[in-house]
Amino acid sequence: MHAAVALALSLAAMGCARRRPGPVLAPGSSTETMQAGGRARAYVLHVPPRYSPAAPAALLLVLHGFGGNGLQMEDGTKLSALADTANVIVLYPDGLRNYGFAGPRHWATVGDDTDIEYLRALIEAALRRFRIDSQRVYVAGFSNGATMTYRAGAELSDRIAAIGLVAGSADRLRPNGTPAALRAALRPISVVAMHGVLDDRVPYSRGASRTFADAMAYWRARDECLAPAERQTSHEGNLVAERSSGCAGGTELLYYTVVDGHHTWFTPQPDAAHAISS
């Protein structure tokens, strides 16, 4: 799996800190805004110290969970420090509060196209502003942000090479859920995901609704993964990994089931970052 995707799944969401406002002219993090869909949308931008216009960098978007924001995702994940090592530019965008009700920030994972258009606008703006390898654009998310990441993978695959998810619902992965106008542009993408069987917020199994296994089947079919998935168990049977390699376009799928896992970022046993990067 791509190193940036492994990096992308170092997800947890807590904590908050202040950042200097304004555009980044030097390595570091800042809070910025852009106009998208007639609204000012906030995000945290992190530029690694090794970034140079002389060499293309990777781009990673990290989506917070329900009630979170980009600042919390950066502070809670410590992902920017890892991005510095891998020379990845990271964007931590904010969801909105007013998708049908007044409440915490979240992502519009179905129906409303506001956020899917916002994510595309963020990617296009970053491609114009920085020297980015267009084949190394990734999206990752936790919880509600992971569900939005599934949607981004389904509808923005003309721009995204891989997605990474922790504890995200697969309910939006309907075979005909992608607008017809976008289906012709679909391309295979790599996927790495992790979910706990005991998750009581985003259930691993949802009865008649789509399950974690359904998500695996969806991407296997879409990426034309013909060989059987390789299954490996570790951590005394608590972590089950299923890998599908040799898929269309050289993509691969890696799904982790945490048998005693709840709705959380998994650490230290199993350690999600280590499991995903292995």
C-alpha positions as a LaTeX table, in Angstrom:
\begin{tabular}{lrrr}
\hline
Residue & $x$ (\AA) & $y$ (\AA) & $z$ (\AA) \\
\hline
Met1 & 0.00 & 0.00 & 0.00 \\
His2 & 1.18 & 3.51 & $-0.73$ \\
Ala3 & 3.16 & 5.02 & 2.13 \\
Ala4 & 0.93 & 8.09 & 2.17 \\
Val5 & $-2.15$ & 5.92 & 2.63 \\
Ala6 & $-0.54$ & 4.19 & 5.60 \\
Leu7 & 0.25 & 7.63 & 6.90 \\
Ala8 & $-3.32$ & 8.73 & 6.29 \\
Leu9 & $-4.77$ & 6.18 & 8.67 \\
Ser10 & $-2.96$ & 7.44 & 11.76 \\
Leu11 & $-6.36$ & 8.83 & 12.80 \\
Ala12 & $-7.79$ & 9.91 & 16.12 \\
Ala13 & $-9.78$ & 13.01 & 16.83 \\
Met14 & $-9.28$ & 15.00 & 19.99 \\
Gly15 & $-7.62$ & 18.14 & 21.34 \\
Cys16 & $-7.48$ & 21.63 & 19.94 \\
Ala17 & $-4.81$ & 24.32 & 19.56 \\
Arg18 & $-4.43$ & 27.72 & 17.96 \\
Arg19 & $-2.71$ & 28.19 & 14.61 \\
Arg20 & $-1.40$ & 31.33 & 12.98 \\
Pro21 & $-3.83$ & 32.61 & 10.33 \\
Gly22 & $-2.98$ & 33.47 & 6.77 \\
Pro23 & $-1.25$ & 31.78 & 3.83 \\
Val24 & 1.73 & 29.53 & 4.43 \\
Leu25 & 4.89 & 30.92 & 2.89 \\
Ala26 & 7.16 & 28.62 & 4.89 \\
Pro27 & 6.86 & 25.10 & 6.31 \\
Gly28 & 4.27 & 24.67 & 9.02 \\
Ser29 & 0.54 & 24.85 & 9.63 \\
Ser30 & $-2.01$ & 27.62 & 9.26 \\
Thr31 & $-5.77$ & 28.04 & 9.15 \\
Glu32 & $-7.06$ & 29.25 & 5.81 \\
Thr33 & $-10.42$ & 29.68 & 4.08 \\
Met34 & $-11.64$ & 29.32 & 0.54 \\
Gln35 & $-14.91$ & 30.06 & $-1.19$ \\
Ala36 & $-16.80$ & 26.93 & $-2.21$ \\
Gly37 & $-20.47$ & 26.68 & $-3.02$ \\
Gly38 & $-20.96$ & 30.31 & $-2.09$ \\
Arg39 & $-19.59$ & 29.79 & 1.43 \\
Ala40 & $-16.31$ & 30.48 & 3.17 \\
Arg41 & $-14.89$ & 27.07 & 4.11 \\
Ala42 & $-12.10$ & 26.69 & 6.67 \\
Tyr43 & $-9.26$ & 24.18 & 6.63 \\
Val44 & $-5.84$ & 23.68 & 8.15 \\
Leu45 & $-2.98$ & 23.51 & 5.67 \\
His46 & 0.29 & 21.83 & 6.61 \\
Val47 & 3.38 & 22.18 & 4.41 \\
Pro48 & 6.32 & 19.85 & 5.19 \\
Pro49 & 9.81 & 21.34 & 5.56 \\
Arg50 & 11.20 & 19.36 & 2.62 \\
Tyr51 & 8.57 & 20.66 & 0.18 \\
Ser52 & 10.09 & 22.37 & $-2.84$ \\
Pro53 & 8.58 & 23.36 & $-6.19$ \\
Ala54 & 11.55 & 21.54 & $-7.70$ \\
Ala55 & 10.09 & 18.13 & $-6.78$ \\
Pro56 & 6.45 & 17.01 & $-6.62$ \\
Ala57 & 4.95 & 16.14 & $-3.25$ \\
Ala58 & 1.96 & 13.97 & $-2.35$ \\
Leu59 & $-1.33$ & 15.50 & $-1.18$ \\
Leu60 & $-3.48$ & 14.13 & 1.64 \\
Leu61 & $-6.91$ & 15.31 & 2.78 \\
Val62 & $-7.92$ & 14.17 & 6.30 \\
Leu63 & $-11.61$ & 14.36 & 7.27 \\
His64 & $-12.73$ & 14.70 & 10.90 \\
Gly65 & $-15.52$ & 12.77 & 12.58 \\
Phe66 & $-18.98$ & 14.01 & 13.60 \\
Gly67 & $-18.65$ & 17.10 & 15.77 \\
Gly68 & $-14.95$ & 17.55 & 15.07 \\
Asn69 & $-12.93$ & 19.96 & 12.97 \\
Gly70 & $-9.67$ & 20.18 & 11.09 \\
Leu71 & $-7.71$ & 21.63 & 14.02 \\
Gln72 & $-8.69$ & 18.69 & 16.20 \\
Met73 & $-7.69$ & 16.23 & 13.51 \\
Glu74 & $-4.24$ & 17.74 & 13.16 \\
Asp75 & $-3.64$ & 18.04 & 16.89 \\
Gly76 & $-5.12$ & 14.65 & 17.79 \\
Thr77 & $-3.48$ & 12.60 & 15.06 \\
Lys78 & $-0.02$ & 14.22 & 15.11 \\
Leu79 & $-0.23$ & 13.45 & 11.42 \\
Ser80 & 1.62 & 16.58 & 10.36 \\
Ala81 & 4.80 & 15.31 & 12.02 \\
Leu82 & 4.55 & 12.10 & 10.01 \\
Ala83 & 3.82 & 14.09 & 6.86 \\
Asp84 & 7.03 & 16.05 & 7.42 \\
Thr85 & 9.01 & 12.82 & 7.16 \\
Ala86 & 7.18 & 11.63 & 4.04 \\
Asn87 & 7.05 & 15.06 & 2.32 \\
Val88 & 3.24 & 15.12 & 2.15 \\
Ile89 & 1.17 & 18.29 & 2.01 \\
Val90 & $-1.85$ & 17.80 & 4.27 \\
Leu91 & $-5.24$ & 19.52 & 4.29 \\
Tyr92 & $-7.58$ & 19.15 & 7.28 \\
Pro93 & $-10.91$ & 20.64 & 6.13 \\
Asp94 & $-13.95$ & 21.47 & 8.25 \\
Gly95 & $-17.42$ & 20.11 & 7.64 \\
Leu96 & $-20.50$ & 22.31 & 8.08 \\
Arg97 & $-23.26$ & 22.50 & 10.69 \\
Asn98 & $-26.42$ & 23.01 & 8.67 \\
Tyr99 & $-27.18$ & 19.90 & 6.64 \\
Gly100 & $-30.85$ & 19.69 & 7.52 \\
Phe101 & $-30.49$ & 20.51 & 11.21 \\
Ala102 & $-28.59$ & 22.78 & 13.58 \\
Gly103 & $-25.95$ & 20.73 & 15.30 \\
Pro104 & $-22.27$ & 19.75 & 15.38 \\
Arg105 & $-20.07$ & 19.91 & 12.31 \\
His106 & $-20.32$ & 16.92 & 10.04 \\
Trp107 & $-20.01$ & 15.84 & 6.41 \\
Ala108 & $-22.85$ & 15.52 & 3.91 \\
Thr109 & $-22.34$ & 11.87 & 3.04 \\
Val110 & $-25.47$ & 11.43 & 0.91 \\
Gly111 & $-27.84$ & 13.55 & $-1.17$ \\
Asp112 & $-26.27$ & 16.98 & $-0.76$ \\
Asp113 & $-23.33$ & 17.52 & $-3.12$ \\
Thr114 & $-21.92$ & 20.53 & $-1.23$ \\
Asp115 & $-19.09$ & 18.66 & 0.43 \\
Ile116 & $-18.11$ & 16.43 & $-2.48$ \\
Glu117 & $-17.77$ & 19.60 & $-4.57$ \\
Tyr118 & $-15.80$ & 21.26 & $-1.76$ \\
Leu119 & $-13.32$ & 18.37 & $-1.61$ \\
Arg120 & $-12.84$ & 18.54 & $-5.37$ \\
Ala121 & $-12.30$ & 22.31 & $-5.14$ \\
Leu122 & $-9.69$ & 21.82 & $-2.40$ \\
Ile123 & $-7.80$ & 19.31 & $-4.51$ \\
Glu124 & $-7.90$ & 21.48 & $-7.63$ \\
Ala125 & $-6.75$ & 24.54 & $-5.69$ \\
Ala126 & $-3.84$ & 22.61 & $-4.15$ \\
Leu127 & $-2.78$ & 21.31 & $-7.56$ \\
Arg128 & $-2.64$ & 24.88 & $-8.83$ \\
Arg129 & $-0.86$ & 26.29 & $-5.79$ \\
Phe130 & 1.76 & 23.62 & $-5.15$ \\
Arg131 & 3.77 & 21.20 & $-7.20$ \\
Ile132 & 1.90 & 17.97 & $-6.44$ \\
Asp133 & 2.12 & 14.59 & $-8.10$ \\
Ser134 & $-1.42$ & 14.21 & $-9.45$ \\
Gln135 & $-1.05$ & 10.42 & $-9.14$ \\
Arg136 & $-0.46$ & 10.69 & $-5.37$ \\
Val137 & $-3.59$ & 12.40 & $-4.11$ \\
Tyr138 & $-5.19$ & 10.65 & $-1.13$ \\
Val139 & $-8.18$ & 11.10 & 1.18 \\
Ala140 & $-8.57$ & 9.62 & 4.66 \\
Gly141 & $-11.16$ & 9.93 & 7.39 \\
Phe142 & $-12.48$ & 8.80 & 10.75 \\
Ser143 & $-16.14$ & 7.95 & 11.58 \\
Asn144 & $-18.42$ & 10.40 & 9.70 \\
Gly145 & $-15.28$ & 11.58 & 7.90 \\
Ala146 & $-14.55$ & 7.97 & 6.91 \\
Thr147 & $-18.05$ & 7.63 & 5.44 \\
Met148 & $-17.39$ & 10.80 & 3.47 \\
Thr149 & $-14.08$ & 9.30 & 2.37 \\
Tyr150 & $-15.92$ & 6.27 & 0.97 \\
Arg151 & $-18.08$ & 8.68 & $-1.03$ \\
Ala152 & $-15.04$ & 10.63 & $-2.23$ \\
Gly153 & $-13.47$ & 7.40 & $-3.42$ \\
Ala154 & $-16.61$ & 6.53 & $-5.33$ \\
Glu155 & $-17.12$ & 9.94 & $-6.95$ \\
Leu156 & $-13.67$ & 11.58 & $-7.17$ \\
Ser157 & $-11.58$ & 8.70 & $-8.44$ \\
Asp158 & $-10.53$ & 10.81 & $-11.42$ \\
Arg159 & $-8.43$ & 12.74 & $-8.89$ \\
Ile160 & $-7.88$ & 10.35 & $-5.97$ \\
Ala161 & $-5.45$ & 7.42 & $-6.10$ \\
Ala162 & $-6.31$ & 5.82 & $-2.76$ \\
Ile163 & $-8.45$ & 6.22 & 0.34 \\
Gly164 & $-7.97$ & 5.25 & 3.98 \\
Leu165 & $-10.72$ & 4.80 & 6.59 \\
Val166 & $-11.26$ & 4.00 & 10.24 \\
Ala167 & $-14.76$ & 3.22 & 11.58 \\
Gly168 & $-16.71$ & 4.48 & 8.59 \\
Ser169 & $-20.15$ & 3.37 & 7.44 \\
Ala170 & $-20.36$ & 1.64 & 4.08 \\
Asp171 & $-24.06$ & 2.45 & 3.65 \\
Arg172 & $-23.40$ & 4.96 & 0.88 \\
Leu173 & $-21.69$ & 2.44 & $-1.38$ \\
Arg174 & $-24.70$ & 1.65 & $-3.54$ \\
Pro175 & $-23.94$ & 0.12 & $-6.95$ \\
Asn176 & $-25.80$ & 2.94 & $-8.69$ \\
Gly177 & $-25.05$ & 5.62 & $-6.11$ \\
Thr178 & $-22.59$ & 7.48 & $-8.31$ \\
Pro179 & $-24.24$ & 10.00 & $-10.62$ \\
Ala180 & $-24.39$ & 8.76 & $-14.21$ \\
Ala181 & $-22.35$ & 11.71 & $-15.45$ \\
Leu182 & $-19.44$ & 10.62 & $-13.26$ \\
Arg183 & $-19.44$ & 6.88 & $-13.94$ \\
Ala184 & $-17.46$ & 7.19 & $-17.16$ \\
Ala185 & $-14.63$ & 8.86 & $-15.22$ \\
Leu186 & $-14.38$ & 6.15 & $-12.54$ \\
Arg187 & $-11.01$ & 4.47 & $-12.15$ \\
Pro188 & $-9.68$ & 1.83 & $-9.76$ \\
Ile189 & $-8.30$ & 3.12 & $-6.46$ \\
Ser190 & $-6.54$ & 1.44 & $-3.56$ \\
Val191 & $-8.40$ & 1.16 & $-0.26$ \\
Val192 & $-7.21$ & 0.46 & 3.27 \\
Ala193 & $-9.82$ & 0.33 & 6.03 \\
Met194 & $-10.18$ & $-0.73$ & 9.66 \\
His195 & $-13.31$ & $-1.38$ & 11.70 \\
Gly196 & $-14.12$ & $-2.83$ & 15.11 \\
Val197 & $-16.70$ & $-5.61$ & 15.46 \\
Leu198 & $-18.00$ & $-4.07$ & 18.71 \\
Asp199 & $-18.40$ & $-0.57$ & 17.29 \\
Asp200 & $-21.73$ & 0.72 & 18.69 \\
Arg201 & $-21.72$ & 4.05 & 16.85 \\
Val202 & $-21.03$ & 2.85 & 13.32 \\
Pro203 & $-21.95$ & $-0.85$ & 13.58 \\
Tyr204 & $-19.70$ & $-3.34$ & 11.86 \\
Ser205 & $-22.83$ & $-5.23$ & 10.80 \\
Arg206 & $-26.10$ & $-3.41$ & 10.13 \\
Gly207 & $-28.62$ & $-6.13$ & 9.32 \\
Ala208 & $-30.27$ & $-5.19$ & 6.04 \\
Ser209 & $-27.92$ & $-2.23$ & 5.52 \\
Arg210 & $-24.45$ & $-2.51$ & 4.07 \\
Thr211 & $-21.77$ & $-4.02$ & 6.27 \\
Phe212 & $-17.99$ & $-3.91$ & 6.35 \\
Ala213 & $-18.00$ & $-7.10$ & 4.26 \\
Asp214 & $-20.27$ & $-5.40$ & 1.71 \\
Ala215 & $-17.75$ & $-2.59$ & 1.38 \\
Met216 & $-15.04$ & $-5.12$ & 0.64 \\
Ala217 & $-17.22$ & $-6.75$ & $-2.01$ \\
Tyr218 & $-18.05$ & $-3.38$ & $-3.57$ \\
Trp219 & $-14.42$ & $-2.41$ & $-4.04$ \\
Arg220 & $-13.35$ & $-5.89$ & $-5.14$ \\
Ala221 & $-15.91$ & $-5.73$ & $-7.95$ \\
Arg222 & $-15.13$ & $-2.16$ & $-8.88$ \\
Asp223 & $-11.36$ & $-2.70$ & $-8.88$ \\
Glu224 & $-11.71$ & $-6.05$ & $-10.69$ \\
Cys225 & $-9.87$ & $-7.98$ & $-7.99$ \\
Leu226 & $-10.06$ & $-11.50$ & $-9.44$ \\
Ala227 & $-7.79$ & $-13.45$ & $-7.10$ \\
Pro228 & $-9.12$ & $-14.55$ & $-3.71$ \\
Ala229 & $-8.23$ & $-12.26$ & $-0.82$ \\
Glu230 & $-5.33$ & $-13.36$ & 1.37 \\
Arg231 & $-6.38$ & $-13.67$ & 5.00 \\
Gln232 & $-4.03$ & $-13.33$ & 7.97 \\
Thr233 & $-4.77$ & $-13.30$ & 11.70 \\
Ser234 & $-2.55$ & $-11.71$ & 14.34 \\
His235 & $-2.62$ & $-10.28$ & 17.86 \\
Glu236 & $-3.85$ & $-13.58$ & 19.29 \\
Gly237 & $-6.73$ & $-13.67$ & 16.84 \\
Asn238 & $-7.91$ & $-10.14$ & 17.53 \\
Leu239 & $-6.80$ & $-8.61$ & 14.21 \\
Val240 & $-7.88$ & $-10.11$ & 10.91 \\
Ala241 & $-6.35$ & $-8.71$ & 7.72 \\
Glu242 & $-7.76$ & $-9.43$ & 4.26 \\
Arg243 & $-5.66$ & $-8.26$ & 1.32 \\
Ser244 & $-6.67$ & $-8.27$ & $-2.33$ \\
Ser245 & $-3.72$ & $-7.67$ & $-4.63$ \\
Gly246 & $-3.28$ & $-7.62$ & $-8.40$ \\
Cys247 & $-6.41$ & $-5.57$ & $-8.97$ \\
Ala248 & $-7.02$ & $-3.34$ & $-11.98$ \\
Gly249 & $-4.47$ & $-0.60$ & $-12.43$ \\
Gly250 & $-2.15$ & $-2.19$ & $-9.88$ \\
Thr251 & $-4.45$ & $-1.23$ & $-7.00$ \\
Glu252 & $-4.94$ & $-3.29$ & $-3.86$ \\
Leu253 & $-7.44$ & $-3.51$ & $-1.01$ \\
Leu254 & $-6.52$ & $-4.06$ & 2.63 \\
Tyr255 & $-9.27$ & $-4.55$ & 5.21 \\
Tyr256 & $-8.62$ & $-4.94$ & 8.93 \\
Thr257 & $-11.22$ & $-6.33$ & 11.32 \\
Val258 & $-10.57$ & $-5.69$ & 15.02 \\
Val259 & $-12.51$ & $-8.44$ & 16.79 \\
Asp260 & $-12.81$ & $-6.67$ & 20.18 \\
Gly261 & $-12.64$ & $-3.17$ & 18.67 \\
His262 & $-15.04$ & $-0.34$ & 19.51 \\
His263 & $-15.57$ & 3.07 & 17.85 \\
Thr264 & $-12.05$ & 4.35 & 18.24 \\
Trp265 & $-8.60$ & 4.66 & 16.75 \\
Phe266 & $-6.93$ & 1.38 & 17.66 \\
Thr267 & $-3.80$ & 1.60 & 19.80 \\
Pro268 & $-1.58$ & 0.21 & 21.20 \\
Gln269 & $-2.73$ & $-3.38$ & 20.58 \\
Pro270 & $-3.41$ & $-3.63$ & 17.74 \\
Asp271 & $-1.53$ & $-0.57$ & 16.58 \\
Ala272 & $-3.36$ & 0.71 & 13.53 \\
Ala273 & $-0.46$ & 2.68 & 12.07 \\
His274 & 1.89 & $-0.31$ & 12.29 \\
Ala275 & $-0.70$ & $-2.76$ & 10.95 \\
Ile276 & $-1.56$ & $-0.57$ & 7.98 \\
Ser277 & 2.02 & 0.21 & 7.04 \\
Ser278 & 3.20 & $-3.42$ & 7.19 \\
\hline
\end{tabular}
